[in-house]
């Protein structure tokens, strides 16, 4: 149905004394961690009785990932056909994974040297390079300060080419991250 038809049907429903569900919102943000009421609050049309949210189950060893898979395979397909549920579920999984698995790793012998280089970077030059890269511009370092900053902000794929040998951004455990995609490409020759 077109939006105009939906509006007309909704207005006719209300004029005939039909009922509807109003969903409010809070001024406070809800946590995505250890919050079994989160999904019933976000999606009241998918959890009409407020039960069945991720983390509400009493089944032992039933992970969040297994619960999401179960919901996406639910018999009436309401979780599959909802336009937002799969996106929100995957985004929450990615955020949780990124906070727990994304980190910088260096060899312990070189830690002091690398930490010193990172801390001595000119912040205004780094901000300028970051701004250009975020706009999609190509950056070629020209000054010594730019080269120093650029060495830290080089994408992961350049590690294979030997640009950064001692600093390694490890995000391969975060599904969908640039690091995991680059590692996938390197492993499968893409």
Secondary structure by P-SEA (a helix, b strand, c coil): ccaaaaaaaaaaaaaabbbbbbbbbbcbbbbccccccccccccccccccccccccccccccccaaaaaaaaaacccccccccccaaaaaaaaaaaaaaaccccccccccaaaaaaaaaaaccaaaaaaaaaaaaabbbbbbccaaaaaaaaaaccccccccccccccccccccccccaaaaaaaaaaacc
